[in-house]
Amino acid sequence: MQAKNDGHHNVILFPLITEKAVNMIEAENKLCFIVNKKSTKEDIKTAIEKEYAIKVDFVRVLNDRKGRKKAIVKINKAFKADDVATKLGVI
């Protein structure tokens, strides 16, 4: 497990901006991020909730072909993923 004193800035590296990611924002209320390889699902959930002041339902994690760790984050229906994406400059 990652050390808690690292802070949430070391967990989330950057938002992923692809056509598929933008479609997930609009259709499924999900956001995609590239995250630190050592971070856990709980670390990712906590970091995103603190950073963007939203509620996360669940996190799915996978390693892509480029060797990066990608997190797909389902946002609670009380919040809108496109609002967060607009703040990030994704949309």
Buried (B, 14 or more C-beta within 10 A) or exposed (E): EBEEEBEBEBBBBEBBBEEEBBEBBEEEBBBBBBBBEEBBBEBBBBBBBEEBEBEBEEBEBEEEEEEBBBBBBBBBEEBBBBBBBEEBEBB
